[in-house]
Amino acid sequence: MRRKTDLMDQSLCEAVLDGNLDQVKWIIKHHDNVNAQNQYGFTPALIAAKQNNLDMLKFLVGNGADLNLSDGMGQTPMNWAEINNNQEMIDFIKDQGSNSSLKPK
């Protein structure tokens, strides 16, 4: 049987993937791991960046998401913003003081 925390981590990542901000807000209110990783090493912030969802990323950062964590491929949210050619997201991540010099593995 999976632990409750594991289920909440998975639910949070899935809600971000679905772009369901209301569900993400509810989960974060009841769960303190905003940097939870899914089975592929993606955190909610990484998922939001990969999905090109700046509003979601801003919400997650406002709730403590770490922009310097990388996924299983070594990509950071900054790398995904650059891949998506999203200048607004790139500027936001830089404004947060993220280590934008991180390079994928």
C-alpha positions as CSV (number, residue, x, y, z in Angstrom):
1,M,0.0,0.0,0.0
2,R,1.3,3.4,-0.9
3,R,1.8,6.0,1.7
4,K,-0.5,9.0,1.9
5,T,2.4,11.3,1.1
6,D,3.2,9.4,-2.1
7,L,-0.4,9.7,-3.2
8,M,-0.4,13.4,-2.5
9,D,2.9,13.9,-4.3
10,Q,1.5,12.0,-7.4
11,S,-1.8,13.9,-7.2
12,L,0.0,17.2,-7.1
13,C,2.1,16.4,-10.1
14,E,-0.9,15.2,-12.0
15,A,-2.9,18.3,-11.2
16,V,-0.1,20.5,-12.5
17,L,0.2,18.4,-15.6
18,D,-3.5,18.9,-16.2
19,G,-3.2,22.6,-15.6
20,N,-5.8,22.4,-12.8
21,L,-4.8,25.4,-10.6
22,D,-7.8,25.0,-8.3
23,Q,-6.8,21.4,-7.5
24,V,-3.2,22.4,-7.1
25,K,-4.2,25.1,-4.6
26,W,-6.2,22.6,-2.6
27,I,-3.4,20.0,-2.6
28,I,-0.8,22.5,-1.5
29,K,-3.1,23.7,1.3
30,H,-3.3,20.2,2.6
31,H,0.2,18.9,1.7
32,D,3.5,20.6,2.4
33,N,5.8,19.1,-0.3
34,V,5.6,21.5,-3.2
35,N,8.8,20.0,-4.5
36,A,7.5,16.5,-4.7
37,Q,8.9,14.4,-7.6
38,N,7.0,12.0,-9.8
39,Q,8.4,8.7,-11.1
40,Y,10.4,10.6,-13.8
41,G,12.0,13.0,-11.4
42,F,9.8,15.9,-12.4
43,T,8.7,18.4,-9.7
44,P,5.5,20.4,-10.1
45,A,7.6,23.5,-11.1
46,L,9.4,21.4,-13.7
47,I,6.1,20.2,-15.1
48,A,4.7,23.7,-15.2
49,A,7.7,25.0,-17.1
50,K,7.7,22.0,-19.5
51,Q,4.0,22.6,-20.1
52,N,4.7,26.3,-20.7
53,N,2.3,27.3,-17.9
54,L,3.7,30.5,-16.4
55,D,0.7,31.2,-14.2
56,M,1.1,27.8,-12.6
57,L,4.8,28.2,-12.2
58,K,4.3,31.6,-10.5
59,F,1.8,30.1,-8.1
60,L,4.2,27.2,-7.3
61,V,7.1,29.5,-6.7
62,G,5.0,31.7,-4.5
63,N,4.4,28.6,-2.4
64,G,8.1,27.6,-2.1
65,A,8.9,25.7,-5.3
66,D,12.6,25.3,-5.9
67,L,13.5,26.5,-9.4
68,N,17.0,24.9,-9.2
69,L,15.9,21.3,-9.1
70,S,16.3,19.2,-12.2
71,D,14.4,16.4,-13.7
72,G,15.6,12.9,-14.6
73,M,17.2,14.3,-17.7
74,G,19.0,17.1,-15.9
75,Q,16.7,19.8,-17.2
76,T,15.7,22.7,-14.9
77,P,12.7,25.0,-15.3
78,M,15.0,27.5,-17.0
79,N,16.0,24.9,-19.5
80,W,12.3,24.1,-20.3
81,A,11.6,27.8,-20.6
82,E,14.4,28.2,-23.1
83,I,13.3,25.0,-25.0
84,N,9.8,26.5,-25.2
85,N,11.2,29.9,-26.2
86,N,9.1,31.6,-23.5
87,Q,10.9,34.9,-22.8
88,E,8.4,35.9,-20.2
89,M,9.0,32.7,-18.2
90,I,12.8,33.0,-18.7
91,D,12.6,36.6,-17.2
92,F,10.4,35.4,-14.3
93,I,12.8,32.6,-13.4
94,K,15.8,35.0,-13.6
95,D,13.9,37.5,-11.4
96,Q,13.5,34.7,-8.8
97,G,17.3,34.4,-8.5
98,S,17.4,30.9,-10.0
99,N,20.8,29.6,-11.0
100,S,20.2,30.0,-14.7
101,S,23.7,28.7,-15.5
102,L,22.6,25.2,-14.7
103,K,23.0,23.0,-17.8
104,P,21.3,19.7,-18.5
105,K,23.3,16.5,-17.9
